[in-house]
């Protein structure tokens, strides 16, 4: 039997391009991610966040898999680890 939380899991395949990630939310997300365990104990983590319209965002998109590039253009934030 699958746990109800897993059974109700939802993976979006589209993002609202009008939704923005503000500085406070970004800081909270990165702090939580920084404390997350890594496979193989490969800390410390390194993150490169980029929002749409920023140079790093535009530089990231061409390197994504085609399947990811479909949704990435509308995401409010991309993060490379």
mmJSON file of the N, C-alpha and C atoms, coordinates in Angstrom:
{"data_MODEL":{"atom_site":{
"group_PDB":["ATOM","ATOM","ATOM","ATOM","ATOM","ATOM","ATOM","ATOM","ATOM","ATOM","ATOM","ATOM","ATOM","ATOM","ATOM","ATOM","ATOM","ATOM","ATOM","ATOM","ATOM","ATOM","ATOM","ATOM","ATOM","ATOM","ATOM","ATOM","ATOM","ATOM","ATOM","ATOM","ATOM","ATOM","ATOM","ATOM","ATOM","ATOM","ATOM","ATOM","ATOM","ATOM","ATOM","ATOM","ATOM","ATOM","ATOM","ATOM","ATOM","ATOM","ATOM","ATOM","ATOM","ATOM","ATOM","ATOM","ATOM","ATOM","ATOM","ATOM","ATOM","ATOM","ATOM","ATOM","ATOM","ATOM","ATOM","ATOM","ATOM","ATOM","ATOM","ATOM","ATOM","ATOM","ATOM","ATOM","ATOM","ATOM","ATOM","ATOM","ATOM","ATOM","ATOM","ATOM","ATOM","ATOM","ATOM","ATOM","ATOM","ATOM","ATOM","ATOM","ATOM","ATOM","ATOM","ATOM","ATOM","ATOM","ATOM","ATOM","ATOM","ATOM","ATOM","ATOM","ATOM","ATOM","ATOM","ATOM","ATOM","ATOM","ATOM","ATOM","ATOM","ATOM","ATOM","ATOM","ATOM","ATOM","ATOM","ATOM","ATOM","ATOM","ATOM","ATOM","ATOM","ATOM","ATOM","ATOM","ATOM","ATOM","ATOM","ATOM","ATOM","ATOM","ATOM","ATOM","ATOM","ATOM","ATOM","ATOM","ATOM","ATOM","ATOM","ATOM","ATOM","ATOM","ATOM","ATOM","ATOM","ATOM","ATOM","ATOM","ATOM","ATOM","ATOM","ATOM","ATOM","ATOM","ATOM","ATOM","ATOM","ATOM","ATOM","ATOM","ATOM","ATOM","ATOM","ATOM","ATOM","ATOM","ATOM","ATOM","ATOM","ATOM","ATOM","ATOM","ATOM","ATOM","ATOM","ATOM","ATOM","ATOM","ATOM","ATOM","ATOM","ATOM","ATOM","ATOM","ATOM","ATOM","ATOM","ATOM","ATOM","ATOM","ATOM","ATOM","ATOM","ATOM","ATOM","ATOM","ATOM","ATOM","ATOM","ATOM","ATOM","ATOM","ATOM","ATOM","ATOM","ATOM","ATOM","ATOM","ATOM","ATOM","ATOM","ATOM","ATOM","ATOM","ATOM","ATOM","ATOM","ATOM","ATOM","ATOM","ATOM","ATOM","ATOM","ATOM","ATOM","ATOM","ATOM","ATOM","ATOM","ATOM","ATOM","ATOM","ATOM","ATOM","ATOM","ATOM","ATOM","ATOM","ATOM"],
"id":[1,2,3,4,5,6,7,8,9,10,11,12,13,14,15,16,17,18,19,20,21,22,23,24,25,26,27,28,29,30,31,32,33,34,35,36,37,38,39,40,41,42,43,44,45,46,47,48,49,50,51,52,53,54,55,56,57,58,59,60,61,62,63,64,65,66,67,68,69,70,71,72,73,74,75,76,77,78,79,80,81,82,83,84,85,86,87,88,89,90,91,92,93,94,95,96,97,98,99,100,101,102,103,104,105,106,107,108,109,110,111,112,113,114,115,116,117,118,119,120,121,122,123,124,125,126,127,128,129,130,131,132,133,134,135,136,137,138,139,140,141,142,143,144,145,146,147,148,149,150,151,152,153,154,155,156,157,158,159,160,161,162,163,164,165,166,167,168,169,170,171,172,173,174,175,176,177,178,179,180,181,182,183,184,185,186,187,188,189,190,191,192,193,194,195,196,197,198,199,200,201,202,203,204,205,206,207,208,209,210,211,212,213,214,215,216,217,218,219,220,221,222,223,224,225,226,227,228,229,230,231,232,233,234,235,236,237,238,239,240,241,242,243],
"type_symbol":["N","C","C","N","C","C","N","C","C","N","C","C","N","C","C","N","C","C","N","C","C","N","C","C","N","C","C","N","C","C","N","C","C","N","C","C","N","C","C","N","C","C","N","C","C","N","C","C","N","C","C","N","C","C","N","C","C","N","C","C","N","C","C","N","C","C","N","C","C","N","C","C","N","C","C","N","C","C","N","C","C","N","C","C","N","C","C","N","C","C","N","C","C","N","C","C","N","C","C","N","C","C","N","C","C","N","C","C","N","C","C","N","C","C","N","C","C","N","C","C","N","C","C","N","C","C","N","C","C","N","C","C","N","C","C","N","C","C","N","C","C","N","C","C","N","C","C","N","C","C","N","C","C","N","C","C","N","C","C","N","C","C","N","C","C","N","C","C","N","C","C","N","C","C","N","C","C","N","C","C","N","C","C","N","C","C","N","C","C","N","C","C","N","C","C","N","C","C","N","C","C","N","C","C","N","C","C","N","C","C","N","C","C","N","C","C","N","C","C","N","C","C","N","C","C","N","C","C","N","C","C","N","C","C","N","C","C","N","C","C","N","C","C"],
"label_atom_id":["N","CA","C","N","CA","C","N","CA","C","N","CA","C","N","CA","C","N","CA","C","N","CA","C","N","CA","C","N","CA","C","N","CA","C","N","CA","C","N","CA","C","N","CA","C","N","CA","C","N","CA","C","N","CA","C","N","CA","C","N","CA","C","N","CA","C","N","CA","C","N","CA","C","N","CA","C","N","CA","C","N","CA","C","N","CA","C","N","CA","C","N","CA","C","N","CA","C","N","CA","C","N","CA","C","N","CA","C","N","CA","C","N","CA","C","N","CA","C","N","CA","C","N","CA","C","N","CA","C","N","CA","C","N","CA","C","N","CA","C","N","CA","C","N","CA","C","N","CA","C","N","CA","C","N","CA","C","N","CA","C","N","CA","C","N","CA","C","N","CA","C","N","CA","C","N","CA","C","N","CA","C","N","CA","C","N","CA","C","N","CA","C","N","CA","C","N","CA","C","N","CA","C","N","CA","C","N","CA","C","N","CA","C","N","CA","C","N","CA","C","N","CA","C","N","CA","C","N","CA","C","N","CA","C","N","CA","C","N","CA","C","N","CA","C","N","CA","C","N","CA","C","N","CA","C","N","CA","C","N","CA","C","N","CA","C","N","CA","C","N","CA","C","N","CA","C","N","CA","C","N","CA","C"],
"label_alt_id":[null,null,null,null,null,null,null,null,null,null,null,null,null,null,null,null,null,null,null,null,null,null,null,null,null,null,null,null,null,null,null,null,null,null,null,null,null,null,null,null,null,null,null,null,null,null,null,null,null,null,null,null,null,null,null,null,null,null,null,null,null,null,null,null,null,null,null,null,null,null,null,null,null,null,null,null,null,null,null,null,null,null,null,null,null,null,null,null,null,null,null,null,null,null,null,null,null,null,null,null,null,null,null,null,null,null,null,null,null,null,null,null,null,null,null,null,null,null,null,null,null,null,null,null,null,null,null,null,null,null,null,null,null,null,null,null,null,null,null,null,null,null,null,null,null,null,null,null,null,null,null,null,null,null,null,null,null,null,null,null,null,null,null,null,null,null,null,null,null,null,null,null,null,null,null,null,null,null,null,null,null,null,null,null,null,null,null,null,null,null,null,null,null,null,null,null,null,null,null,null,null,null,null,null,null,null,null,null,null,null,null,null,null,null,null,null,null,null,null,null,null,null,null,null,null,null,null,null,null,null,null,null,null,null,null,null,null,null,null,null,null,null,null],
"label_comp_id":["UNK","UNK","UNK","UNK","UNK","UNK","UNK","UNK","UNK","UNK","UNK","UNK","UNK","UNK","UNK","UNK","UNK","UNK","UNK","UNK","UNK","UNK","UNK","UNK","UNK","UNK","UNK","UNK","UNK","UNK","UNK","UNK","UNK","UNK","UNK","UNK","UNK","UNK","UNK","UNK","UNK","UNK","UNK","UNK","UNK","UNK","UNK","UNK","UNK","UNK","UNK","UNK","UNK","UNK","UNK","UNK","UNK","UNK","UNK","UNK","UNK","UNK","UNK","UNK","UNK","UNK","UNK","UNK","UNK","UNK","UNK","UNK","UNK","UNK","UNK","UNK","UNK","UNK","UNK","UNK","UNK","UNK","UNK","UNK","UNK","UNK","UNK","UNK","UNK","UNK","UNK","UNK","UNK","UNK","UNK","UNK","UNK","UNK","UNK","UNK","UNK","UNK","UNK","UNK","UNK","UNK","UNK","UNK","UNK","UNK","UNK","UNK","UNK","UNK","UNK","UNK","UNK","UNK","UNK","UNK","UNK","UNK","UNK","UNK","UNK","UNK","UNK","UNK","UNK","UNK","UNK","UNK","UNK","UNK","UNK","UNK","UNK","UNK","UNK","UNK","UNK","UNK","UNK","UNK","UNK","UNK","UNK","UNK","UNK","UNK","UNK","UNK","UNK","UNK","UNK","UNK","UNK","UNK","UNK","UNK","UNK","UNK","UNK","UNK","UNK","UNK","UNK","UNK","UNK","UNK","UNK","UNK","UNK","UNK","UNK","UNK","UNK","UNK","UNK","UNK","UNK","UNK","UNK","UNK","UNK","UNK","UNK","UNK","UNK","UNK","UNK","UNK","UNK","UNK","UNK","UNK","UNK","UNK","UNK","UNK","UNK","UNK","UNK","UNK","UNK","UNK","UNK","UNK","UNK","UNK","UNK","UNK","UNK","UNK","UNK","UNK","UNK","UNK","UNK","UNK","UNK","UNK","UNK","UNK","UNK","UNK","UNK","UNK","UNK","UNK","UNK","UNK","UNK","UNK","UNK","UNK","UNK","UNK","UNK","UNK","UNK","UNK","UNK"],
"label_asym_id":["A","A","A","A","A","A","A","A","A","A","A","A","A","A","A","A","A","A","A","A","A","A","A","A","A","A","A","A","A","A","A","A","A","A","A","A","A","A","A","A","A","A","A","A","A","A","A","A","A","A","A","A","A","A","A","A","A","A","A","A","A","A","A","A","A","A","A","A","A","A","A","A","A","A","A","A","A","A","A","A","A","A","A","A","A","A","A","A","A","A","A","A","A","A","A","A","A","A","A","A","A","A","A","A","A","A","A","A","A","A","A","A","A","A","A","A","A","A","A","A","A","A","A","A","A","A","A","A","A","A","A","A","A","A","A","A","A","A","A","A","A","A","A","A","A","A","A","A","A","A","A","A","A","A","A","A","A","A","A","A","A","A","A","A","A","A","A","A","A","A","A","A","A","A","A","A","A","A","A","A","A","A","A","A","A","A","A","A","A","A","A","A","A","A","A","A","A","A","A","A","A","A","A","A","A","A","A","A","A","A","A","A","A","A","A","A","A","A","A","A","A","A","A","A","A","A","A","A","A","A","A","A","A","A","A","A","A","A","A","A","A","A","A"],
"label_entity_id":["1","1","1","1","1","1","1","1","1","1","1","1","1","1","1","1","1","1","1","1","1","1","1","1","1","1","1","1","1","1","1","1","1","1","1","1","1","1","1","1","1","1","1","1","1","1","1","1","1","1","1","1","1","1","1","1","1","1","1","1","1","1","1","1","1","1","1","1","1","1","1","1","1","1","1","1","1","1","1","1","1","1","1","1","1","1","1","1","1","1","1","1","1","1","1","1","1","1","1","1","1","1","1","1","1","1","1","1","1","1","1","1","1","1","1","1","1","1","1","1","1","1","1","1","1","1","1","1","1","1","1","1","1","1","1","1","1","1","1","1","1","1","1","1","1","1","1","1","1","1","1","1","1","1","1","1","1","1","1","1","1","1","1","1","1","1","1","1","1","1","1","1","1","1","1","1","1","1","1","1","1","1","1","1","1","1","1","1","1","1","1","1","1","1","1","1","1","1","1","1","1","1","1","1","1","1","1","1","1","1","1","1","1","1","1","1","1","1","1","1","1","1","1","1","1","1","1","1","1","1","1","1","1","1","1","1","1","1","1","1","1","1","1"],
"label_seq_id":[1,1,1,2,2,2,3,3,3,4,4,4,5,5,5,6,6,6,7,7,7,8,8,8,9,9,9,10,10,10,11,11,11,12,12,12,13,13,13,14,14,14,15,15,15,16,16,16,17,17,17,18,18,18,19,19,19,20,20,20,21,21,21,22,22,22,23,23,23,24,24,24,25,25,25,26,26,26,27,27,27,28,28,28,29,29,29,30,30,30,31,31,31,32,32,32,33,33,33,34,34,34,35,35,35,36,36,36,37,37,37,38,38,38,39,39,39,40,40,40,41,41,41,42,42,42,43,43,43,44,44,44,45,45,45,46,46,46,47,47,47,48,48,48,49,49,49,50,50,50,51,51,51,52,52,52,53,53,53,54,54,54,55,55,55,56,56,56,57,57,57,58,58,58,59,59,59,60,60,60,61,61,61,62,62,62,63,63,63,64,64,64,65,65,65,66,66,66,67,67,67,68,68,68,69,69,69,70,70,70,71,71,71,72,72,72,73,73,73,74,74,74,75,75,75,76,76,76,77,77,77,78,78,78,79,79,79,80,80,80,81,81,81],
"pdbx_PDB_ins_code":[null,null,null,null,null,null,null,null,null,null,null,null,null,null,null,null,null,null,null,null,null,null,null,null,null,null,null,null,null,null,null,null,null,null,null,null,null,null,null,null,null,null,null,null,null,null,null,null,null,null,null,null,null,null,null,null,null,null,null,null,null,null,null,null,null,null,null,null,null,null,null,null,null,null,null,null,null,null,null,null,null,null,null,null,null,null,null,null,null,null,null,null,null,null,null,null,null,null,null,null,null,null,null,null,null,null,null,null,null,null,null,null,null,null,null,null,null,null,null,null,null,null,null,null,null,null,null,null,null,null,null,null,null,null,null,null,null,null,null,null,null,null,null,null,null,null,null,null,null,null,null,null,null,null,null,null,null,null,null,null,null,null,null,null,null,null,null,null,null,null,null,null,null,null,null,null,null,null,null,null,null,null,null,null,null,null,null,null,null,null,null,null,null,null,null,null,null,null,null,null,null,null,null,null,null,null,null,null,null,null,null,null,null,null,null,null,null,null,null,null,null,null,null,null,null,null,null,null,null,null,null,null,null,null,null,null,null,null,null,null,null,null,null],
"Cartn_x":[0.847,0.0,0.889,0.545,1.297,0.761,1.689,1.31,0.489,-0.563,-1.416,-0.667,0.37,1.137,1.829,2.328,2.966,1.923,0.795,-0.265,-0.796,-0.795,-1.323,-0.262,0.949,2.06,1.715,2.136,1.88,3.185,3.495,4.688,4.236,4.377,3.936,4.819,4.226,5.005,4.907,4.326,4.177,4.19,4.802,4.879,4.207,3.772,3.163,4.282,4.454,5.547,5.423,4.231,4.041,4.473,4.717,5.113,6.614,6.949,8.354,8.798,10.06,10.646,11.4,10.902,11.544,12.805,13.565,14.85,14.696,13.657,13.447,13.155,12.286,11.972,13.21,13.98,15.197,16.177,16.343,17.258,16.816,15.51,14.99,15.191,14.926,15.11,16.565,17.464,18.886,19.407,18.911,19.354,18.867,17.627,17.113,17.91,18.199,18.961,20.38,20.954,22.321,22.437,21.38,21.392,20.955,20.512,20.052,21.247,21.047,22.135,22.383,23.583,23.917,24.26,24.098,24.516,26.037,26.565,28.018,28.691,27.918,28.482,29.374,28.856,29.636,29.472,29.311,29.221,30.59,30.726,29.616,28.916,27.649,26.853,27.287,27.058,27.236,26.018,25.475,24.256,24.45,23.904,23.871,22.413,21.739,20.342,20.25,19.216,19.011,17.52,17.072,15.675,15.561,14.36,14.171,14.606,15.269,15.741,17.157,17.665,19.038,19.995,21.187,22.178,22.429,22.597,22.873,21.723,20.49,19.326,19.406,19.656,19.746,20.901,21.943,23.09,22.822,21.949,21.633,20.73,19.711,18.65,19.182,20.121,20.573,21.245,21.659,22.351,21.414,20.137,19.176,18.781,18.365,17.795,16.55,16.266,15.117,13.829,13.652,12.437,12.356,13.472,13.487,13.344,13.889,13.824,12.384,11.495,10.084,9.454,9.751,9.145,10.048,11.328,12.279,12.104,11.675,11.524,10.468,9.479,8.408,8.632,9.636,9.896,10.409,9.986,10.404,11.836,12.461,13.824,14.417,15.662,16.437,17.624,17.997,19.138,20.015,21.283,22.272,23.018,23.216,23.964,25.33],
"Cartn_y":[-1.191,0.0,1.248,2.2,3.458,4.443,5.129,6.148,7.226,7.752,8.764,9.998,10.409,11.573,11.275,10.059,9.683,9.506,8.935,8.726,10.052,11.091,12.397,13.308,12.791,13.592,14.177,15.403,16.09,16.681,16.43,17.003,17.941,19.235,20.172,20.066,20.295,20.321,21.683,22.622,23.981,24.944,26.088,27.093,28.371,29.173,30.466,31.482,31.999,32.942,34.252,34.547,35.778,35.609,34.394,34.139,34.386,35.25,35.599,35.084,34.753,34.33,35.53,36.061,37.251,36.874,37.882,37.655,36.884,37.19,36.512,35.025,34.705,33.305,32.577,33.234,32.622,32.319,33.239,33.027,31.842,31.729,30.608,29.279,29.258,28.042,27.589,28.531,28.178,27.744,28.347,27.95,26.536,26.222,24.865,23.862,24.211,23.311,23.122,24.166,24.082,23.071,22.946,22.032,20.617,20.42,19.091,18.148,16.879,15.918,15.681,15.274,14.999,13.529,13.05,11.685,11.633,10.671,10.534,11.567,12.297,13.293,14.292,14.84,15.727,17.204,17.517,18.917,19.573,20.866,21.815,21.957,22.28,22.538,23.843,23.956,25.21,25.425,26.624,26.918,28.15,28.089,29.235,29.467,30.385,30.672,31.749,31.664,32.684,32.796,34.028,34.319,34.677,34.511,34.896,36.345,36.561,37.9,38.179,37.363,37.537,36.821,37.34,36.79,35.3,34.919,33.512,32.615,33.09,32.307,32.057,33.103,32.972,32.058,32.016,31.153,29.696,29.466,28.105,27.362,28.05,27.399,26.579,27.068,26.258,24.937,24.805,23.595,22.564,22.898,21.974,20.905,19.771,18.74,19.318,18.864,19.388,19.294,18.194,18.017,19.055,19.452,20.472,21.87,22.109,23.441,23.855,22.878,23.207,23.947,23.559,24.199,25.266,25.188,26.072,27.537,27.822,29.215,29.94,29.218,29.834,29.742,29.012,28.867,30.186,30.511,31.758,31.74,30.557,30.424,29.127,29.194,28.002,27.994,26.799,26.683,25.546,25.844,24.824,24.501,23.205,22.811,22.316],
"Cartn_z":[0.0,0.0,0.0,-0.825,-0.913,0.129,0.796,1.775,1.07,1.719,1.082,0.578,1.301,0.828,-0.496,-0.648,-1.91,-3.014,-2.677,-3.667,-4.193,-3.365,-3.763,-4.354,-4.529,-5.051,-6.415,-6.644,-7.905,-8.417,-9.652,-10.283,-11.391,-11.178,-12.224,-13.46,-14.593,-15.835,-16.5,-15.771,-16.281,-15.092,-15.279,-14.225,-14.686,-13.712,-13.996,-14.207,-15.434,-15.684,-14.906,-14.383,-13.612,-12.155,-11.734,-10.349,-10.193,-9.259,-9.026,-7.666,-7.54,-6.27,-5.711,-4.589,-4.026,-3.259,-2.885,-2.209,-0.899,-0.138,1.149,0.929,-0.016,-0.306,-0.825,-1.68,-2.207,-1.086,-0.173,0.95,1.811,2.073,2.855,2.127,0.827,0.042,0.042,-0.178,-0.224,1.133,2.199,3.539,3.848,3.496,3.711,2.878,1.644,0.77,1.284,1.821,2.327,3.458,4.257,5.386,5.008,3.789,3.358,3.204,3.536,3.34,1.854,1.543,0.145,-0.027,-1.229,-1.534,-1.478,-0.798,-0.725,0.149,0.968,1.883,1.149,0.066,-0.807,-0.461,0.818,1.21,1.092,1.06,1.129,-0.222,-0.116,-1.31,-1.954,-3.237,-3.954,-4.822,-4.848,-5.598,-6.471,-7.663,-8.559,-8.937,-8.215,-8.536,-9.616,-10.432,-11.47,-11.774,-11.859,-12.187,-13.669,-14.238,-15.645,-15.874,-16.974,-17.313,-16.832,-15.924,-15.456,-16.401,-16.517,-17.436,-17.181,-15.912,-15.619,-16.052,-15.91,-16.349,-17.849,-18.594,-20.049,-20.465,-19.657,-19.959,-19.573,-18.591,-18.142,-19.128,-19.616,-20.398,-21.575,-22.375,-23.514,-23.116,-21.866,-21.423,-20.79,-20.685,-20.101,-21.107,-20.583,-21.45,-22.125,-23.309,-24.053,-23.237,-22.517,-21.714,-20.592,-20.037,-18.982,-19.547,-20.701,-21.305,-21.587,-21.772,-22.042,-20.87,-19.65,-18.494,-17.888,-18.092,-17.418,-17.791,-18.99,-19.398,-18.581,-18.073,-17.278,-15.776,-15.339,-13.905,-13.335,-12.131,-11.493,-10.995,-11.015,-10.514,-11.014,-11.457,-11.755,-10.807,-10.355,-9.451,-9.939,-10.153,-10.498,-9.212,-8.946,-7.743,-8.161],
"occupancy":[1.0,1.0,1.0,1.0,1.0,1.0,1.0,1.0,1.0,1.0,1.0,1.0,1.0,1.0,1.0,1.0,1.0,1.0,1.0,1.0,1.0,1.0,1.0,1.0,1.0,1.0,1.0,1.0,1.0,1.0,1.0,1.0,1.0,1.0,1.0,1.0,1.0,1.0,1.0,1.0,1.0,1.0,1.0,1.0,1.0,1.0,1.0,1.0,1.0,1.0,1.0,1.0,1.0,1.0,1.0,1.0,1.0,1.0,1.0,1.0,1.0,1.0,1.0,1.0,1.0,1.0,1.0,1.0,1.0,1.0,1.0,1.0,1.0,1.0,1.0,1.0,1.0,1.0,1.0,1.0,1.0,1.0,1.0,1.0,1.0,1.0,1.0,1.0,1.0,1.0,1.0,1.0,1.0,1.0,1.0,1.0,1.0,1.0,1.0,1.0,1.0,1.0,1.0,1.0,1.0,1.0,1.0,1.0,1.0,1.0,1.0,1.0,1.0,1.0,1.0,1.0,1.0,1.0,1.0,1.0,1.0,1.0,1.0,1.0,1.0,1.0,1.0,1.0,1.0,1.0,1.0,1.0,1.0,1.0,1.0,1.0,1.0,1.0,1.0,1.0,1.0,1.0,1.0,1.0,1.0,1.0,1.0,1.0,1.0,1.0,1.0,1.0,1.0,1.0,1.0,1.0,1.0,1.0,1.0,1.0,1.0,1.0,1.0,1.0,1.0,1.0,1.0,1.0,1.0,1.0,1.0,1.0,1.0,1.0,1.0,1.0,1.0,1.0,1.0,1.0,1.0,1.0,1.0,1.0,1.0,1.0,1.0,1.0,1.0,1.0,1.0,1.0,1.0,1.0,1.0,1.0,1.0,1.0,1.0,1.0,1.0,1.0,1.0,1.0,1.0,1.0,1.0,1.0,1.0,1.0,1.0,1.0,1.0,1.0,1.0,1.0,1.0,1.0,1.0,1.0,1.0,1.0,1.0,1.0,1.0,1.0,1.0,1.0,1.0,1.0,1.0,1.0,1.0,1.0,1.0,1.0,1.0,1.0,1.0,1.0,1.0,1.0,1.0],
"B_iso_or_equiv":[0.0,0.0,0.0,0.0,0.0,0.0,0.0,0.0,0.0,0.0,0.0,0.0,0.0,0.0,0.0,0.0,0.0,0.0,0.0,0.0,0.0,0.0,0.0,0.0,0.0,0.0,0.0,0.0,0.0,0.0,0.0,0.0,0.0,0.0,0.0,0.0,0.0,0.0,0.0,0.0,0.0,0.0,0.0,0.0,0.0,0.0,0.0,0.0,0.0,0.0,0.0,0.0,0.0,0.0,0.0,0.0,0.0,0.0,0.0,0.0,0.0,0.0,0.0,0.0,0.0,0.0,0.0,0.0,0.0,0.0,0.0,0.0,0.0,0.0,0.0,0.0,0.0,0.0,0.0,0.0,0.0,0.0,0.0,0.0,0.0,0.0,0.0,0.0,0.0,0.0,0.0,0.0,0.0,0.0,0.0,0.0,0.0,0.0,0.0,0.0,0.0,0.0,0.0,0.0,0.0,0.0,0.0,0.0,0.0,0.0,0.0,0.0,0.0,0.0,0.0,0.0,0.0,0.0,0.0,0.0,0.0,0.0,0.0,0.0,0.0,0.0,0.0,0.0,0.0,0.0,0.0,0.0,0.0,0.0,0.0,0.0,0.0,0.0,0.0,0.0,0.0,0.0,0.0,0.0,0.0,0.0,0.0,0.0,0.0,0.0,0.0,0.0,0.0,0.0,0.0,0.0,0.0,0.0,0.0,0.0,0.0,0.0,0.0,0.0,0.0,0.0,0.0,0.0,0.0,0.0,0.0,0.0,0.0,0.0,0.0,0.0,0.0,0.0,0.0,0.0,0.0,0.0,0.0,0.0,0.0,0.0,0.0,0.0,0.0,0.0,0.0,0.0,0.0,0.0,0.0,0.0,0.0,0.0,0.0,0.0,0.0,0.0,0.0,0.0,0.0,0.0,0.0,0.0,0.0,0.0,0.0,0.0,0.0,0.0,0.0,0.0,0.0,0.0,0.0,0.0,0.0,0.0,0.0,0.0,0.0,0.0,0.0,0.0,0.0,0.0,0.0,0.0,0.0,0.0,0.0,0.0,0.0,0.0,0.0,0.0,0.0,0.0,0.0],
"pdbx_formal_charge":[null,null,null,null,null,null,null,null,null,null,null,null,null,null,null,null,null,null,null,null,null,null,null,null,null,null,null,null,null,null,null,null,null,null,null,null,null,null,null,null,null,null,null,null,null,null,null,null,null,null,null,null,null,null,null,null,null,null,null,null,null,null,null,null,null,null,null,null,null,null,null,null,null,null,null,null,null,null,null,null,null,null,null,null,null,null,null,null,null,null,null,null,null,null,null,null,null,null,null,null,null,null,null,null,null,null,null,null,null,null,null,null,null,null,null,null,null,null,null,null,null,null,null,null,null,null,null,null,null,null,null,null,null,null,null,null,null,null,null,null,null,null,null,null,null,null,null,null,null,null,null,null,null,null,null,null,null,null,null,null,null,null,null,null,null,null,null,null,null,null,null,null,null,null,null,null,null,null,null,null,null,null,null,null,null,null,null,null,null,null,null,null,null,null,null,null,null,null,null,null,null,null,null,null,null,null,null,null,null,null,null,null,null,null,null,null,null,null,null,null,null,null,null,null,null,null,null,null,null,null,null,null,null,null,null,null,null,null,null,null,null,null,null],
"auth_seq_id":[1,1,1,2,2,2,3,3,3,4,4,4,5,5,5,6,6,6,7,7,7,8,8,8,9,9,9,10,10,10,11,11,11,12,12,12,13,13,13,14,14,14,15,15,15,16,16,16,17,17,17,18,18,18,19,19,19,20,20,20,21,21,21,22,22,22,23,23,23,24,24,24,25,25,25,26,26,26,27,27,27,28,28,28,29,29,29,30,30,30,31,31,31,32,32,32,33,33,33,34,34,34,35,35,35,36,36,36,37,37,37,38,38,38,39,39,39,40,40,40,41,41,41,42,42,42,43,43,43,44,44,44,45,45,45,46,46,46,47,47,47,48,48,48,49,49,49,50,50,50,51,51,51,52,52,52,53,53,53,54,54,54,55,55,55,56,56,56,57,57,57,58,58,58,59,59,59,60,60,60,61,61,61,62,62,62,63,63,63,64,64,64,65,65,65,66,66,66,67,67,67,68,68,68,69,69,69,70,70,70,71,71,71,72,72,72,73,73,73,74,74,74,75,75,75,76,76,76,77,77,77,78,78,78,79,79,79,80,80,80,81,81,81],
"auth_comp_id":["UNK","UNK","UNK","UNK","UNK","UNK","UNK","UNK","UNK","UNK","UNK","UNK","UNK","UNK","UNK","UNK","UNK","UNK","UNK","UNK","UNK","UNK","UNK","UNK","UNK","UNK","UNK","UNK","UNK","UNK","UNK","UNK","UNK","UNK","UNK","UNK","UNK","UNK","UNK","UNK","UNK","UNK","UNK","UNK","UNK","UNK","UNK","UNK","UNK","UNK","UNK","UNK","UNK","UNK","UNK","UNK","UNK","UNK","UNK","UNK","UNK","UNK","UNK","UNK","UNK","UNK","UNK","UNK","UNK","UNK","UNK","UNK","UNK","UNK","UNK","UNK","UNK","UNK","UNK","UNK","UNK","UNK","UNK","UNK","UNK","UNK","UNK","UNK","UNK","UNK","UNK","UNK","UNK","UNK","UNK","UNK","UNK","UNK","UNK","UNK","UNK","UNK","UNK","UNK","UNK","UNK","UNK","UNK","UNK","UNK","UNK","UNK","UNK","UNK","UNK","UNK","UNK","UNK","UNK","UNK","UNK","UNK","UNK","UNK","UNK","UNK","UNK","UNK","UNK","UNK","UNK","UNK","UNK","UNK","UNK","UNK","UNK","UNK","UNK","UNK","UNK","UNK","UNK","UNK","UNK","UNK","UNK","UNK","UNK","UNK","UNK","UNK","UNK","UNK","UNK","UNK","UNK","UNK","UNK","UNK","UNK","UNK","UNK","UNK","UNK","UNK","UNK","UNK","UNK","UNK","UNK","UNK","UNK","UNK","UNK","UNK","UNK","UNK","UNK","UNK","UNK","UNK","UNK","UNK","UNK","UNK","UNK","UNK","UNK","UNK","UNK","UNK","UNK","UNK","UNK","UNK","UNK","UNK","UNK","UNK","UNK","UNK","UNK","UNK","UNK","UNK","UNK","UNK","UNK","UNK","UNK","UNK","UNK","UNK","UNK","UNK","UNK","UNK","UNK","UNK","UNK","UNK","UNK","UNK","UNK","UNK","UNK","UNK","UNK","UNK","UNK","UNK","UNK","UNK","UNK","UNK","UNK","UNK","UNK","UNK","UNK","UNK","UNK"],
"auth_asym_id":["A","A","A","A","A","A","A","A","A","A","A","A","A","A","A","A","A","A","A","A","A","A","A","A","A","A","A","A","A","A","A","A","A","A","A","A","A","A","A","A","A","A","A","A","A","A","A","A","A","A","A","A","A","A","A","A","A","A","A","A","A","A","A","A","A","A","A","A","A","A","A","A","A","A","A","A","A","A","A","A","A","A","A","A","A","A","A","A","A","A","A","A","A","A","A","A","A","A","A","A","A","A","A","A","A","A","A","A","A","A","A","A","A","A","A","A","A","A","A","A","A","A","A","A","A","A","A","A","A","A","A","A","A","A","A","A","A","A","A","A","A","A","A","A","A","A","A","A","A","A","A","A","A","A","A","A","A","A","A","A","A","A","A","A","A","A","A","A","A","A","A","A","A","A","A","A","A","A","A","A","A","A","A","A","A","A","A","A","A","A","A","A","A","A","A","A","A","A","A","A","A","A","A","A","A","A","A","A","A","A","A","A","A","A","A","A","A","A","A","A","A","A","A","A","A","A","A","A","A","A","A","A","A","A","A","A","A","A","A","A","A","A","A"],
"auth_atom_id":["N","CA","C","N","CA","C","N","CA","C","N","CA","C","N","CA","C","N","CA","C","N","CA","C","N","CA","C","N","CA","C","N","CA","C","N","CA","C","N","CA","C","N","CA","C","N","CA","C","N","CA","C","N","CA","C","N","CA","C","N","CA","C","N","CA","C","N","CA","C","N","CA","C","N","CA","C","N","CA","C","N","CA","C","N","CA","C","N","CA","C","N","CA","C","N","CA","C","N","CA","C","N","CA","C","N","CA","C","N","CA","C","N","CA","C","N","CA","C","N","CA","C","N","CA","C","N","CA","C","N","CA","C","N","CA","C","N","CA","C","N","CA","C","N","CA","C","N","CA","C","N","CA","C","N","CA","C","N","CA","C","N","CA","C","N","CA","C","N","CA","C","N","CA","C","N","CA","C","N","CA","C","N","CA","C","N","CA","C","N","CA","C","N","CA","C","N","CA","C","N","CA","C","N","CA","C","N","CA","C","N","CA","C","N","CA","C","N","CA","C","N","CA","C","N","CA","C","N","CA","C","N","CA","C","N","CA","C","N","CA","C","N","CA","C","N","CA","C","N","CA","C","N","CA","C","N","CA","C","N","CA","C","N","CA","C","N","CA","C","N","CA","C","N","CA","C","N","CA","C","N","CA","C"],
"pdbx_PDB_model_num":[1,1,1,1,1,1,1,1,1,1,1,1,1,1,1,1,1,1,1,1,1,1,1,1,1,1,1,1,1,1,1,1,1,1,1,1,1,1,1,1,1,1,1,1,1,1,1,1,1,1,1,1,1,1,1,1,1,1,1,1,1,1,1,1,1,1,1,1,1,1,1,1,1,1,1,1,1,1,1,1,1,1,1,1,1,1,1,1,1,1,1,1,1,1,1,1,1,1,1,1,1,1,1,1,1,1,1,1,1,1,1,1,1,1,1,1,1,1,1,1,1,1,1,1,1,1,1,1,1,1,1,1,1,1,1,1,1,1,1,1,1,1,1,1,1,1,1,1,1,1,1,1,1,1,1,1,1,1,1,1,1,1,1,1,1,1,1,1,1,1,1,1,1,1,1,1,1,1,1,1,1,1,1,1,1,1,1,1,1,1,1,1,1,1,1,1,1,1,1,1,1,1,1,1,1,1,1,1,1,1,1,1,1,1,1,1,1,1,1,1,1,1,1,1,1,1,1,1,1,1,1,1,1,1,1,1,1,1,1,1,1,1,1]
}}}
